[in-house]
Amino acid sequence: MADPCVLVLNAGSSSIKFAVLTANGEEPELLATGQVDGLGATPAFKARTLDGRAEPVRQTFAAGEGPGDHDAALRLVLNWLAGALGHEIVAVGHRVVHGGTRFTEPTVLNDAVIAALGELVPLAPLHQPHNIAGIRAAIAAFPGVPQVACFDTAFHRGHTFEADAFALPRRYYDEGVRRYGFHGLSYEYIAQRLGAVDPSAAAGKTVVAHLGNGASLCAIDNGRSVASTMGFTALDGVPMGTRCGAIDPGVLLYLLDERKMDAKAIETLLYRESGLLGLSGISSDMRELEASDAPEAAQAIACFTYAIRGAIARLAAAMQGLDCLVFTAGIGENSPRIRADVMAGLGFLGLTADPVANERKGPLISAAGSRVRAYVIATNEEAMIARHALAASGIAARVAAE
Ligand code: ADP
């Protein structure tokens, strides 16, 4: 019989990203990864196996050809997987951006759950409908195989009222206008990894800085999220590649009233034209900004690290202390300069960096006498989803028993 494995899907508006991992509940191992993007425009498919057992694929289609929707994209992926891996998919884990207040843990999908996810579309109109389309496509492709929704919001659901409430009339909180926090699967993974890397830090007060195209920070006290920089949407918090981060809501009133911008134009401005791209006028990509001599690139980076330092101080205050700082995701894992800039301003919290270890990527990057320890730890949201999918569907226990 073919080896059992788990398929992890992350369906976006015009893409499906996938990963196949071994059905090992403790430490699922990545076997293959790839994506179909450009759905509805000029689709492209790329995929590779980690051990090189199959030729990597890079296929582009002309406009109007190739897969046109999530179903067709998934068929393309599955055809390739059947030839490249020949593994048996025993569970499917779906990354779902929003679980609202109801979904506080990974949940096995059925019609009622899918309907409940549909009710959350108004909270995440840019992502949730596509997540649901991916779920429907996978259920059609794998009838009878357990499918599990894993939520970016679930890890944050234990926050206090004061951490999640906006100071609006209460009825808005009651109808769901509150801070949800995102990147929860990444934070959950890091919290578990920290338990292996530094158990005493994991039992204490940690700020995790997930710095990628999307960026947020999370306060984790003894393994539990107590506050996060992202709010009602993934726009809040620190500036990101193209997203603005926290902004005075008065600016939005100005754009509406004085500049006569409509909601769509403001959405485009805040989600796609702001952040590092908007500040620099050069790029949303940190590598390009670091390579640039333009003063605007340096200013964009300075705004980014300034906001991150401020967020760390605020999150430390939320926990009434700080024992550990963890950097993760594309920028956090790969940019010694950003890490150094952030840490340089945090002496007052008891953090002293080790510049040599920081250049080497640690994992420990704080100096020997530093009261706060700092680490670089690679995140792995796919492994977290795979673990959840196997555990929630009961397959982890079955595989362990065999
Ligand atoms: P996403 O949020 O899309 O998953 P990633 O976590 O992959 O994003 O992070 C992408 C970001 O990481 C980009 O800004 C990219 O420039 C940055 N990055 C990747 N490698 C490096 C590097 N060596 N130095 C600086 N930035 C890097």
Residues whose N, C-alpha, C, O or C-beta is under 5 A from the ligand:
A	BS01	ADP	L211 G212 N213 G214 S284 D285 M286 R287 A329 G330 I331 N334 S335
